[in-house]
Amino acid sequence: MVELDVILENMERLSARQWQQMILMMIPAVLVGSQMGAMVFLGADIGRRCKLPREEELVKKCNRSWGLRQTMLLVPWNANDNQLDTCQRFDLDGTEECSYWWNDSSVPINVTNSRRENLTTVECKNWSFEENSTFASTVVNEFGLICGESYKTHLAQSFFMLGVLIGCTLWGQVSDRFGRKLAILASALTGGFFAVAVSFANSYALFVVLRSLAGSCIFPVFMSCYVMAAEIVPPQYRVRAGQTCQAMFAAGFCLLALYGYLVRVWRKLQLLLSLPLLGMVTYYWIVFESPRWLISRGRYEDAGRVVRKLVKGAEEMEEVVNLDNIAKGTISENQESEQAGKKYGPLDLLKTPNLRARSLKMFYCWLVCACVYYGLTLNSAELGGDPFLNLFLSGVVEIPAVFLCIPVIERWGRRPSLSASLIMAGIACTAMLFVSPGEVRGITSGGVWHLPHHL
C-alpha cells in the first residue's frame, strides 16, 4: 500500500509549493472568522429614547424642540436599571398643551416623584434613535428588535449556528466523497452568495433564513481548509498547521473589529465581509487537490502529479514510483483498491465500545468549548467601553495562546494539554462570577439613557 506519510516524512522542511498551498488554506480562515462574529455589530443596540406618537406635530405646533426635559416628562424611571425606561412611557397621548411639555425650566423635574407613579404606563411603540450613536444602522433599529422583540437578535444567531451544525455534516460528506478542493470551492461560493444576499434582506424573517443558509456553507470552508492543510504537510508539522489555522480564525475577529470601526451601517458591513468569499473562485486554478484524498479514492496518477508539485525530488522516491506503477497497472493494485473501496461514515465512530467512549467525550468537549468560546466572543461588545476594542482584544489575545499550545501539545501530548486548558478555562469562567461590574457613567452607555434624578 502506498503511504503518503512515508513520502512527506522524508522532508526536512516544507517546500515553496507547500507554503503556497498552506497560505491559501489560511486566508479562508480569516474570512470565516469574521463572518462567525459578524452579529456582534450587525445586531448591536443603538441608543434610543421612547417617542410620543404625535411628537412631530406637537413640536411643530409649539414651535419648540424636543429635548431631555420633555423625555423625562414622558417616560418613567426604571429603579432596577437606575435610568429612564426605554420600553414604557406614560399614557399622555391626549396631553398636547405646550405649557405642559415646555413649562418653566427653572423648576426641577423629580423623575422619581411618587406622584408620577399614579400615571398610567403603556408600552412604547415609537422610538427616536440617537444620531451620534456608535452605529448608524443595525438590524435592531431597522427590524424593530427592541424591548419585547429584543430576544430575536439572539434567536437569529441561534439559527445561524444551527445552519453551521447542519452544514458541517453535509459538506463534510461532500469533502470526503468529491474532494477537498471541490468542497472548498462550492461551499465558499454558495456561502458567499447567501452572505451577500443577507445585506439586501428587507425583513427579519428573510435575514434569518439567508444568514442561516450562509452559515451552513461558510464554516465548512474553514473545516475543509483545516483538513487540507493537515493533509499536505508531514506528520511532524500537522499540529503547527492546525494551530496556525486556528490563529487565522482568531485574526478574523480582529479584522471584523477593524471593519466594524470603519463601516457603521450593517448592510455595508455585511457586504464588505461577504464579497471576498466570492473571490475564492480563483482557487479553482491555484489550489491542488489533497493527494491523500486522491490516493484514498484510487486516483493514483492524479496523486502522483500533485505530489511531484508539492515535494521536491519526489520523482526518485519509491512510494511515488509505486503510484506511477499502480496507475500504469504494472503492479497489483488489489490492496490499494481494497483500501480505497472502504466506506466510512459518522456512525463508525460509535461502533466499538472504546471508540464510542472516546468519540462521546470529544463530542462533549467540542460542545462545551463552542458554547463558552462563542458565548464570550459574541458578547464581548457588551462588556462596556469601546465595542471595537473589546472584540479586537478578544481575538488578538487568542493568537499567542494558540501558538503556545504547539510546544505544549508536542511535549505533553493532546490529552494532558486538553485537560489542563479546560480546567484553567473553567476556573477563569467561575472567577468571573465574583467580578463586580464597574459603574458606567455618562449620558449614554450601552444603548440606553442614563440621567440624574433631577434636571
Sine and cosine of phi, psi and omega as CSV:
sin_phi,cos_phi,sin_psi,cos_psi,sin_omega,cos_omega
0.00,0.00,0.66,-0.75,0.02,-1.00
-0.98,0.19,0.81,-0.59,0.02,-1.00
-0.94,-0.33,0.90,-0.44,0.02,-1.00
-0.91,0.42,-0.54,0.84,-0.01,-1.00
-0.88,0.47,-0.54,0.84,0.02,-1.00
-0.89,0.46,-0.61,0.79,0.03,-1.00
-0.93,0.37,-0.71,0.70,-0.09,-1.00
-0.96,0.27,-0.54,0.84,-0.06,-1.00
-0.90,0.43,-0.38,0.92,0.01,-1.00
-0.97,0.23,-0.11,0.99,-0.03,-1.00
-1.00,0.09,0.77,-0.63,0.06,-1.00
-0.99,0.16,-0.47,0.88,0.04,-1.00
-0.46,-0.89,0.25,-0.97,-0.03,-1.00
-0.95,0.32,0.59,-0.81,0.05,-1.00
-0.98,0.19,0.20,-0.98,0.01,-1.00
-0.88,0.48,-0.61,0.79,0.01,-1.00
-0.92,0.38,-0.60,0.80,0.04,-1.00
-0.91,0.40,-0.66,0.75,0.07,-1.00
-0.87,0.49,-0.66,0.75,0.01,-1.00
-0.88,0.48,-0.73,0.68,0.01,-1.00
-0.91,0.41,-0.59,0.81,0.03,-1.00
-0.89,0.45,-0.70,0.71,0.01,-1.00
-0.89,0.46,-0.66,0.75,0.03,-1.00
-0.90,0.45,-0.49,0.87,0.04,-1.00
-0.98,0.20,-0.37,0.93,-0.03,-1.00
-0.99,0.14,-0.54,0.84,-0.05,-1.00
-0.85,0.52,-0.73,0.68,0.03,-1.00
-0.88,0.48,-0.48,0.88,0.01,-1.00
-0.87,0.49,-0.63,0.78,0.03,-1.00
-0.91,0.41,-0.70,0.71,-0.02,-1.00
-0.90,0.43,-0.66,0.75,-0.01,-1.00
-0.93,0.37,-0.66,0.75,0.02,-1.00
-0.85,0.52,-0.67,0.74,0.00,-1.00
-0.92,0.39,-0.55,0.84,0.04,-1.00
-0.95,0.32,-0.60,0.80,-0.04,-1.00
-0.91,0.42,-0.50,0.86,-0.02,-1.00
-0.98,-0.21,0.11,0.99,-0.14,-0.99
-0.87,0.50,-0.51,0.86,-0.07,-1.00
-0.91,0.42,-0.30,0.95,0.06,-1.00
-0.83,0.56,-0.64,0.77,-0.01,-1.00
-0.98,-0.20,-0.56,0.83,0.02,-1.00
-0.88,0.47,-0.59,0.81,-0.03,-1.00
-0.95,-0.31,0.41,0.91,0.00,-1.00
-0.93,0.36,0.55,-0.84,0.02,-1.00
-0.98,0.22,0.50,-0.87,0.01,-1.00
-0.87,-0.48,0.69,-0.72,0.03,-1.00
-0.82,0.57,0.71,-0.70,-0.09,-1.00
-0.46,-0.89,0.20,-0.98,0.14,-0.99
-0.63,-0.78,0.42,-0.91,0.05,-1.00
-0.93,0.37,0.57,-0.82,-0.12,-0.99
-0.84,-0.55,0.67,-0.74,0.09,-1.00
-0.93,0.36,0.72,-0.69,-0.07,-1.00
-0.79,0.62,-0.66,0.75,-0.04,-1.00
-0.95,-0.31,0.61,0.79,-0.08,-1.00
-0.89,0.45,-0.68,0.73,-0.03,-1.00
-0.89,0.47,-0.68,0.74,0.01,-1.00
-0.90,0.43,-0.63,0.78,0.00,-1.00
-0.92,0.40,-0.67,0.74,0.02,-1.00
-0.89,0.45,-0.66,0.75,0.02,-1.00
-0.93,0.38,-0.65,0.76,-0.01,-1.00
-0.90,0.44,-0.69,0.73,-0.05,-1.00
-1.00,0.04,-0.12,0.99,0.01,-1.00
0.81,0.58,0.70,0.71,0.02,-1.00
-0.76,-0.65,0.13,-0.99,0.06,-1.00
-0.94,-0.35,0.57,-0.82,-0.01,-1.00
-0.99,0.12,0.79,-0.61,-0.03,-1.00
-0.76,-0.65,-0.25,-0.97,-0.06,-1.00
-0.91,0.42,-0.59,0.81,-0.02,-1.00
-0.90,0.44,-0.65,0.76,0.01,-1.00
-0.93,0.37,-0.59,0.81,0.04,-1.00
-0.90,0.44,-0.61,0.79,0.02,-1.00
-0.92,0.40,-0.46,0.89,0.07,-1.00
-0.98,0.22,-0.41,0.91,-0.12,-0.99
-1.00,0.03,-0.60,0.80,-0.15,-0.99
-0.90,-0.45,0.50,-0.87,0.00,-1.00
-0.99,0.16,0.20,-0.98,0.03,-1.00
-1.00,-0.02,0.77,-0.64,0.04,-1.00
-1.00,-0.04,0.98,-0.22,-0.08,-1.00
-0.92,0.40,-0.52,0.85,-0.03,-1.00
-0.92,0.40,-0.68,0.74,0.00,-1.00
-1.00,-0.08,-0.08,1.00,0.00,-1.00
0.83,0.56,0.77,0.64,-0.03,-1.00
-0.30,-0.95,0.21,-0.98,0.10,-1.00
-0.93,0.38,0.65,-0.76,-0.03,-1.00
-0.93,0.36,0.57,-0.82,0.05,-1.00
-0.92,-0.39,0.01,1.00,-0.03,-1.00
-0.88,-0.48,-0.21,0.98,0.02,-1.00
-0.81,-0.58,0.48,-0.88,0.10,-0.99
-0.58,-0.82,0.29,-0.96,0.07,-1.00
-0.97,0.25,0.54,-0.84,0.00,-1.00
-0.99,0.17,1.00,0.07,-0.05,-1.00
-0.86,-0.51,0.48,0.88,-0.08,-1.00
-0.87,0.50,-0.57,0.82,-0.04,-1.00
-1.00,0.04,-0.02,1.00,-0.02,-1.00
-1.00,-0.01,0.99,-0.13,-0.06,-1.00
-0.87,-0.49,0.25,0.97,0.06,-1.00
-0.96,0.28,0.78,-0.63,0.00,-1.00
-0.88,0.48,-0.56,0.83,-0.04,-1.00
-0.92,0.40,-0.43,0.90,0.02,-1.00
-0.95,0.30,-0.70,0.72,-0.08,-1.00
-0.99,0.12,-0.58,0.81,-0.02,-1.00
-0.89,-0.46,0.92,0.39,0.01,-1.00
-1.00,0.05,-0.23,-0.97,-0.06,-1.00
-0.89,0.46,0.93,-0.37,-0.05,-1.00
-0.94,0.35,-0.19,0.98,0.01,-1.00
-0.98,0.20,-0.25,0.97,0.02,-1.00
-1.00,-0.03,0.86,-0.50,-0.04,-1.00
-0.94,0.35,0.50,-0.86,0.05,-1.00
-0.98,-0.18,0.84,-0.55,0.05,-1.00
-1.00,-0.07,0.98,-0.22,-0.09,-1.00
-0.95,0.31,-0.25,0.97,0.03,-1.00
-0.97,-0.25,0.23,0.97,-0.01,-1.00
-0.87,0.49,0.73,-0.68,-0.04,-1.00
-0.89,0.46,-0.45,0.90,0.00,-1.00
-0.91,0.42,-0.46,0.89,0.03,-1.00
-0.94,0.35,-0.37,0.93,-0.02,-1.00
-0.93,0.36,-0.33,0.94,0.01,-1.00
-0.98,0.22,-0.26,0.97,0.02,-1.00
-0.97,0.26,0.58,-0.82,0.02,-1.00
-0.97,0.22,0.68,-0.73,0.03,-1.00
-0.95,-0.32,0.53,-0.85,0.05,-1.00
-0.74,-0.67,0.29,-0.96,0.04,-1.00
-0.94,0.35,0.64,-0.77,0.04,-1.00
-0.98,0.20,0.76,-0.65,-0.02,-1.00
-0.91,-0.41,-0.23,0.97,-0.02,-1.00
-0.78,-0.63,0.61,-0.79,-0.01,-1.00
-0.71,-0.70,0.44,-0.90,0.15,-0.99
-0.91,-0.41,0.85,-0.53,-0.07,-1.00
-1.00,-0.06,0.59,-0.81,-0.04,-1.00
-0.91,0.42,0.73,-0.68,0.03,-1.00
-0.96,0.28,-0.48,0.88,-0.02,-1.00
-0.98,-0.21,0.46,0.89,0.02,-1.00
-0.92,0.38,0.32,-0.95,0.01,-1.00
-0.85,0.53,-0.61,0.79,-0.01,-1.00
-0.90,-0.43,0.65,-0.76,0.00,-1.00
-0.98,0.21,-0.58,0.81,-0.04,-1.00
-0.37,-0.93,0.72,-0.70,0.12,-0.99
-0.67,-0.75,0.11,-0.99,0.03,-1.00
-0.92,0.40,-0.33,0.94,-0.01,-1.00
-0.90,0.44,-0.79,0.62,-0.02,-1.00
-0.99,0.16,-0.49,0.87,-0.04,-1.00
-0.96,0.27,-0.60,0.80,-0.01,-1.00
-0.96,-0.27,0.14,0.99,0.08,-1.00
0.92,0.38,0.64,0.77,-0.01,-1.00
-1.00,0.05,0.92,0.39,-0.15,-0.99
-0.79,-0.61,0.55,-0.83,0.06,-1.00
0.82,0.58,-0.92,-0.38,-0.04,-1.00
-0.90,0.43,-0.30,0.95,0.01,-1.00
-0.98,-0.19,0.07,1.00,-0.10,-1.00
-0.92,0.40,-0.44,0.90,0.00,-1.00
-0.89,0.46,-0.37,0.93,-0.05,-1.00
-0.92,0.38,-0.37,0.93,0.06,-1.00
-0.90,0.43,-0.75,0.66,0.03,-1.00
-0.95,0.33,-0.53,0.85,0.04,-1.00
-0.89,0.45,-0.64,0.77,0.03,-1.00
-0.88,0.48,-0.65,0.76,0.03,-1.00
-0.93,0.36,-0.57,0.82,0.04,-1.00
-0.90,0.44,-0.68,0.73,0.04,-1.00
-0.91,0.41,-0.58,0.81,0.06,-1.00
-0.88,0.48,-0.72,0.70,0.00,-1.00
-0.93,0.37,-0.52,0.85,0.10,-0.99
-0.90,0.44,-0.64,0.77,0.08,-1.00
-0.88,0.48,-0.64,0.77,0.05,-1.00
-0.87,0.49,-0.70,0.71,0.00,-1.00
-0.86,0.51,-0.75,0.66,-0.02,-1.00
-0.92,0.39,-0.67,0.74,-0.04,-1.00
-0.90,0.43,-0.62,0.79,0.01,-1.00
-0.88,0.48,-0.64,0.77,0.02,-1.00
-0.91,0.41,-0.72,0.69,-0.05,-1.00
-0.94,0.34,-0.76,0.65,-0.06,-1.00
-0.95,0.31,-0.40,0.91,0.11,-0.99
-0.89,0.45,-0.63,0.77,0.06,-1.00
-0.92,0.39,-0.63,0.77,0.05,-1.00
-0.88,0.47,-0.68,0.73,-0.01,-1.00
-0.88,0.47,-0.66,0.75,-0.02,-1.00
-0.96,0.27,-0.53,0.85,-0.09,-1.00
-1.00,0.00,-0.64,0.77,-0.11,-0.99
-0.92,-0.38,-0.08,1.00,0.07,-1.00
0.93,-0.38,0.47,-0.88,-0.02,-1.00
-0.92,0.40,-0.66,0.75,-0.08,-1.00
-0.89,0.45,-0.73,0.68,-0.01,-1.00
-0.90,0.44,-0.64,0.77,0.00,-1.00
-0.89,0.45,-0.66,0.75,0.02,-1.00
-0.90,0.44,-0.74,0.67,-0.03,-1.00
-0.90,0.44,-0.77,0.63,-0.08,-1.00
-0.91,0.42,-0.69,0.72,-0.03,-1.00
-0.94,0.35,-0.61,0.80,0.01,-1.00
-0.91,0.40,-0.71,0.70,-0.03,-1.00
-0.94,0.34,-0.65,0.76,0.03,-1.00
-0.92,0.40,-0.72,0.69,0.03,-1.00
-0.90,0.45,-0.62,0.78,0.03,-1.00
-0.90,0.44,-0.63,0.78,0.03,-1.00
-0.89,0.46,-0.74,0.68,0.00,-1.00
-0.92,0.39,-0.60,0.80,-0.01,-1.00
-0.92,0.40,-0.64,0.77,0.06,-1.00
-0.91,0.41,-0.65,0.76,0.00,-1.00
-0.89,0.46,-0.49,0.87,0.02,-1.00
-0.84,0.54,-0.62,0.78,-0.05,-1.00
-0.92,0.38,-0.20,0.98,0.02,-1.00
-0.94,-0.33,0.13,0.99,-0.01,-1.00
-0.89,0.45,0.74,-0.67,-0.03,-1.00
-0.95,-0.31,0.19,0.98,0.06,-1.00
-0.46,-0.89,0.34,-0.94,0.01,-1.00
-0.89,0.45,-0.69,0.73,-0.03,-1.00
-0.87,0.50,-0.70,0.71,0.01,-1.00
-0.92,0.40,-0.60,0.80,0.06,-1.00
-0.86,0.51,-0.72,0.69,-0.02,-1.00
-0.91,0.42,-0.71,0.70,-0.03,-1.00
-0.89,0.46,-0.76,0.65,-0.04,-1.00
-0.91,0.41,-0.64,0.77,-0.02,-1.00
-0.94,0.34,-0.55,0.83,0.07,-1.00
-0.91,0.41,-0.67,0.74,0.05,-1.00
-0.90,0.44,-0.63,0.77,0.05,-1.00
-0.89,0.46,-0.69,0.72,0.01,-1.00
-0.88,0.47,-0.57,0.82,0.00,-1.00
-0.92,0.38,-0.29,0.96,-0.02,-1.00
-0.94,-0.35,-0.53,0.85,-0.15,-0.99
-0.96,0.27,-0.75,0.66,-0.02,-1.00
-0.89,0.45,-0.61,0.79,0.08,-1.00
-0.85,0.53,-0.38,0.93,0.10,-0.99
-0.88,0.48,-0.73,0.68,0.05,-1.00
-0.88,0.47,-0.67,0.74,-0.01,-1.00
-0.86,0.51,-0.73,0.69,-0.01,-1.00
-0.93,0.36,-0.63,0.78,0.04,-1.00
-0.91,0.42,-0.61,0.79,0.03,-1.00
-0.88,0.48,-0.72,0.70,0.01,-1.00
-0.91,0.42,-0.69,0.73,0.00,-1.00
-0.88,0.48,-0.68,0.73,-0.01,-1.00
-0.88,0.48,-0.62,0.79,0.00,-1.00
-0.96,0.29,-0.45,0.89,-0.09,-1.00
-1.00,0.09,-0.27,0.96,-0.06,-1.00
-0.97,-0.24,0.07,1.00,0.00,-1.00
-0.89,-0.46,0.38,-0.92,0.05,-1.00
-0.87,0.48,0.41,-0.91,-0.03,-1.00
-0.81,0.59,-0.58,0.81,-0.04,-1.00
-0.94,0.34,-0.22,0.98,-0.01,-1.00
-0.96,-0.30,0.01,1.00,-0.13,-0.99
-0.92,0.38,-0.64,0.77,0.04,-1.00
-0.88,0.48,-0.68,0.74,-0.01,-1.00
-0.91,0.41,-0.65,0.76,0.02,-1.00
-0.90,0.43,-0.70,0.71,-0.01,-1.00
-0.91,0.42,-0.68,0.74,-0.01,-1.00
-0.93,0.37,-0.55,0.83,0.05,-1.00
-0.91,0.41,-0.61,0.80,0.08,-1.00
-0.87,0.50,-0.68,0.74,0.01,-1.00
-0.91,0.42,-0.61,0.79,0.03,-1.00
-0.90,0.43,-0.64,0.77,0.03,-1.00
-0.93,0.37,-0.53,0.85,0.09,-1.00
-0.89,0.46,-0.68,0.73,0.05,-1.00
-0.91,0.42,-0.57,0.82,0.04,-1.00
-0.89,0.46,-0.43,0.90,0.06,-1.00
-0.88,0.47,-0.56,0.83,0.06,-1.00
-0.94,0.35,-0.59,0.81,0.07,-1.00
-0.90,0.44,-0.67,0.74,0.03,-1.00
-0.90,0.43,-0.64,0.77,0.04,-1.00
-0.88,0.47,-0.65,0.76,0.02,-1.00
-0.88,0.47,-0.65,0.76,0.02,-1.00
-0.92,0.39,-0.74,0.67,0.01,-1.00
-0.88,0.47,-0.67,0.75,0.01,-1.00
-0.89,0.46,-0.58,0.82,0.03,-1.00
-0.93,0.37,-0.61,0.79,-0.06,-1.00
-0.99,0.12,-0.52,0.85,-0.07,-1.00
-0.85,-0.52,0.92,-0.39,-0.11,-0.99
-0.98,-0.22,0.04,1.00,0.04,-1.00
-0.98,-0.22,0.82,-0.57,-0.18,-0.98
-0.89,0.46,-0.59,0.80,-0.01,-1.00
-0.91,0.41,-0.69,0.72,0.02,-1.00
-0.92,0.39,-0.61,0.79,0.02,-1.00
-0.91,0.42,-0.71,0.71,0.02,-1.00
-0.88,0.48,-0.64,0.76,0.02,-1.00
-0.91,0.41,-0.67,0.75,0.00,-1.00
-0.90,0.44,-0.60,0.80,0.01,-1.00
-0.97,0.25,-0.43,0.90,-0.17,-0.98
-1.00,-0.09,-0.58,0.82,-0.07,-1.00
-0.84,0.54,-0.63,0.78,0.03,-1.00
-0.85,0.52,-0.45,0.89,0.03,-1.00
-0.90,0.45,-0.59,0.81,0.03,-1.00
-0.93,0.36,-0.44,0.90,0.05,-1.00
-0.92,0.38,-0.22,0.98,0.02,-1.00
-0.95,0.30,0.00,1.00,0.11,-0.99
-0.86,0.51,-0.42,0.91,0.03,-1.00
-0.91,0.40,-0.30,0.95,0.01,-1.00
-0.90,0.44,-0.34,0.94,0.02,-1.00
-0.86,0.51,-0.55,0.84,-0.06,-1.00
-0.99,-0.16,-0.35,0.94,-0.15,-0.99
-0.91,-0.43,-0.16,0.99,0.00,-1.00
-0.97,-0.26,0.69,-0.72,0.06,-1.00
-1.00,0.05,0.41,-0.91,0.14,-0.99
-0.97,0.25,0.43,-0.90,0.02,-1.00
-0.92,0.39,0.86,-0.51,0.02,-1.00
-0.90,0.44,-0.50,0.87,0.03,-1.00
-0.91,0.42,-0.66,0.75,0.03,-1.00
-0.92,0.39,-0.65,0.76,0.01,-1.00
-0.87,0.49,-0.66,0.75,0.03,-1.00
-0.91,0.42,-0.66,0.75,-0.02,-1.00
-0.91,0.42,-0.41,0.91,0.02,-1.00
-0.99,-0.13,0.09,1.00,0.04,-1.00
0.98,0.21,0.27,0.96,0.00,-1.00
-0.99,-0.11,0.95,0.31,-0.16,-0.99
-0.94,0.33,-0.59,0.81,0.00,-1.00
-0.91,0.42,-0.71,0.71,0.04,-1.00
-0.90,0.44,-0.64,0.77,0.01,-1.00
-0.89,0.46,-0.69,0.72,0.02,-1.00
-0.89,0.46,-0.62,0.78,0.02,-1.00
-0.90,0.45,-0.68,0.73,0.00,-1.00
-0.93,0.36,-0.66,0.75,-0.01,-1.00
-0.88,0.48,-0.64,0.77,0.01,-1.00
-0.90,0.44,-0.55,0.84,0.03,-1.00
-0.96,0.27,-0.53,0.85,-0.07,-1.00
-1.00,0.06,-0.63,0.78,-0.16,-0.99
-0.94,-0.34,0.84,-0.54,0.03,-1.00
-0.95,0.32,0.75,-0.66,0.01,-1.00
0.98,0.22,0.31,0.95,-0.05,-1.00
-0.93,0.37,-0.39,0.92,-0.06,-1.00
-0.86,0.51,-0.49,0.87,-0.08,-1.00
-1.00,-0.04,-0.10,1.00,-0.03,-1.00
-0.97,0.23,0.64,-0.77,-0.05,-1.00
-0.88,0.47,-0.64,0.77,-0.03,-1.00
-0.91,0.42,-0.59,0.80,0.03,-1.00
-0.94,0.35,-0.63,0.78,0.07,-1.00
-0.88,0.47,-0.63,0.78,0.04,-1.00
-0.89,0.45,-0.60,0.80,0.05,-1.00
-0.86,0.51,-0.70,0.71,0.00,-1.00
-0.91,0.42,-0.66,0.75,-0.04,-1.00
-0.92,0.39,-0.62,0.78,0.04,-1.00
-0.91,0.41,-0.66,0.75,0.00,-1.00
-0.89,0.45,-0.58,0.81,-0.01,-1.00
-0.99,0.11,-0.22,0.98,0.01,-1.00
0.99,0.13,0.25,0.97,-0.02,-1.00
-0.99,0.17,-0.30,0.95,0.13,-0.99
-0.76,-0.64,0.33,-0.94,-0.08,-1.00
-0.91,0.41,0.63,-0.77,0.06,-1.00
-0.90,-0.44,0.36,0.93,-0.03,-1.00
-0.87,0.49,-0.72,0.69,-0.02,-1.00
-0.91,0.42,-0.64,0.77,0.00,-1.00
-0.92,0.40,-0.67,0.75,-0.03,-1.00
-0.91,0.42,-0.61,0.79,0.02,-1.00
-0.90,0.44,-0.67,0.74,0.01,-1.00
-0.93,0.38,-0.67,0.74,-0.04,-1.00
-0.93,0.36,-0.45,0.90,-0.05,-1.00
-0.98,0.18,-0.22,0.97,0.00,-1.00
-0.93,0.36,0.69,-0.72,0.02,-1.00
-0.91,-0.42,0.75,-0.67,0.02,-1.00
-0.83,-0.56,0.52,-0.85,0.02,-1.00
-0.63,-0.77,0.03,-1.00,-0.03,-1.00
-0.84,0.54,-0.54,0.84,-0.04,-1.00
-0.93,0.37,-0.36,0.93,0.04,-1.00
-0.90,0.43,-0.37,0.93,0.03,-1.00
-0.94,0.33,-0.22,0.97,-0.08,-1.00
-0.90,-0.45,0.15,0.99,-0.13,-0.99
-0.97,0.26,-0.73,0.68,-0.03,-1.00
-0.99,-0.17,0.49,-0.87,-0.04,-1.00
-0.84,0.54,-0.69,0.72,-0.05,-1.00
-0.92,0.39,-0.73,0.68,-0.01,-1.00
-0.92,0.38,-0.58,0.81,0.02,-1.00
-0.90,0.43,-0.69,0.72,0.01,-1.00
-0.89,0.46,-0.69,0.72,0.01,-1.00
-0.91,0.43,-0.67,0.74,-0.04,-1.00
-0.90,0.43,-0.71,0.71,-0.01,-1.00
-0.89,0.45,-0.59,0.80,0.05,-1.00
-0.91,0.42,-0.66,0.75,0.01,-1.00
-0.93,0.37,-0.62,0.78,0.05,-1.00
-0.86,0.51,-0.68,0.73,-0.01,-1.00
-0.91,0.42,-0.69,0.73,0.02,-1.00
-0.87,0.49,-0.68,0.73,0.01,-1.00
-0.90,0.44,-0.65,0.76,0.01,-1.00
-0.88,0.47,-0.73,0.68,-0.01,-1.00
-0.90,0.44,-0.73,0.68,-0.02,-1.00
-0.88,0.48,-0.69,0.73,-0.02,-1.00
-0.90,0.43,-0.69,0.73,-0.02,-1.00
-0.89,0.45,-0.72,0.69,-0.04,-1.00
-0.94,0.33,-0.69,0.72,-0.06,-1.00
-0.87,0.49,-0.81,0.58,-0.03,-1.00
-0.96,0.27,-0.49,0.87,0.07,-1.00
-0.88,0.47,-0.66,0.75,0.01,-1.00
-0.97,0.25,-0.70,0.71,-0.08,-1.00
-0.93,0.38,-0.72,0.69,-0.07,-1.00
-0.95,0.30,-0.23,0.97,0.05,-1.00
-0.95,-0.31,0.19,0.98,-0.03,-1.00
-0.89,0.45,-0.53,0.85,-0.03,-1.00
-0.95,0.33,-0.25,0.97,-0.04,-1.00
-1.00,-0.07,0.12,0.99,-0.03,-1.00
-0.96,0.27,-0.24,0.97,-0.11,-0.99
0.99,-0.14,0.36,-0.93,-0.06,-1.00
0.99,0.13,-0.44,-0.90,-0.06,-1.00
-0.98,0.19,0.90,-0.43,-0.03,-1.00
-0.91,0.42,-0.52,0.85,-0.01,-1.00
-0.94,0.33,-0.67,0.75,0.04,-1.00
-0.92,0.40,-0.63,0.77,0.01,-1.00
-0.87,0.50,-0.74,0.68,-0.01,-1.00
-0.92,0.38,-0.64,0.77,0.01,-1.00
-0.87,0.49,-0.70,0.71,-0.01,-1.00
-0.92,0.40,-0.61,0.80,0.02,-1.00
-0.90,0.43,-0.49,0.87,0.05,-1.00
-0.99,0.10,-0.69,0.73,-0.10,-1.00
-0.94,0.34,-0.53,0.85,0.00,-1.00
-0.94,0.35,-0.37,0.93,-0.01,-1.00
-0.97,0.25,-0.47,0.88,-0.10,-1.00
-0.89,0.45,-0.81,0.59,0.05,-1.00
-0.90,0.44,-0.52,0.85,0.02,-1.00
-0.90,0.44,-0.64,0.77,0.01,-1.00
-0.90,0.43,-0.70,0.71,-0.01,-1.00
-0.95,0.32,-0.47,0.88,0.07,-1.00
-0.91,0.42,-0.46,0.89,0.01,-1.00
-0.92,0.40,-0.42,0.91,-0.08,-1.00
-0.87,0.49,-0.84,0.55,0.02,-1.00
-0.91,0.41,-0.51,0.86,0.02,-1.00
-0.91,0.42,-0.73,0.68,0.01,-1.00
-0.92,0.40,-0.68,0.73,-0.04,-1.00
-0.92,0.39,-0.46,0.89,-0.03,-1.00
-1.00,-0.03,-0.70,0.72,-0.10,-0.99
-0.96,-0.29,-0.15,0.99,0.02,-1.00
1.00,-0.04,0.11,-0.99,-0.12,-0.99
-0.98,0.21,-0.68,0.73,-0.10,-1.00
-0.91,0.42,-0.76,0.65,0.03,-1.00
-0.89,0.46,-0.64,0.76,-0.02,-1.00
-0.93,0.36,-0.61,0.79,0.04,-1.00
-0.91,0.42,-0.72,0.69,-0.01,-1.00
-0.88,0.47,-0.70,0.72,-0.03,-1.00
-0.90,0.43,-0.67,0.74,-0.02,-1.00
-0.92,0.39,-0.62,0.78,0.03,-1.00
-0.92,0.40,-0.64,0.77,0.02,-1.00
-0.91,0.42,-0.72,0.70,0.01,-1.00
-0.90,0.44,-0.64,0.77,0.03,-1.00
-0.91,0.42,-0.64,0.77,0.02,-1.00
-0.90,0.44,-0.66,0.75,0.04,-1.00
-0.90,0.43,-0.68,0.73,-0.01,-1.00
-0.90,0.44,-0.69,0.73,0.00,-1.00
-0.91,0.41,-0.62,0.78,0.03,-1.00
-0.92,0.38,-0.63,0.78,-0.01,-1.00
-0.90,0.44,-0.49,0.87,-0.01,-1.00
-0.90,0.43,-0.38,0.92,0.02,-1.00
-0.91,0.42,-0.40,0.92,-0.06,-1.00
-0.99,-0.15,0.10,1.00,0.03,-1.00
-1.00,-0.03,0.89,-0.46,0.00,-1.00
-0.99,0.17,0.76,-0.65,-0.01,-1.00
-0.91,0.42,0.64,-0.76,0.04,-1.00
-0.95,0.33,0.48,-0.88,0.00,-1.00
-0.97,0.26,0.80,-0.60,0.01,-1.00
-1.00,-0.04,0.85,-0.52,-0.04,-1.00
-0.94,-0.33,0.38,-0.93,0.05,-1.00
0.77,-0.64,0.15,-0.99,0.01,-1.00
-0.91,0.41,-0.72,0.69,0.04,-1.00
-0.75,-0.66,0.52,-0.85,0.07,-1.00
-0.28,-0.96,0.75,-0.66,0.03,-1.00
0.91,0.41,0.38,0.92,0.10,-1.00
1.00,0.07,0.21,0.98,0.03,-1.00
-0.75,-0.67,0.30,-0.95,-0.05,-1.00
-1.00,-0.01,0.74,-0.67,0.09,-1.00
-0.88,-0.47,0.83,-0.55,-0.10,-0.99
-0.73,-0.69,0.41,-0.91,0.17,-0.99
-0.94,0.34,0.29,-0.96,-0.04,-1.00
-0.93,0.35,-0.40,0.91,-0.02,-1.00
-0.79,-0.62,0.54,-0.84,0.11,-0.99
-0.56,-0.83,0.00,0.00,0.00,0.00
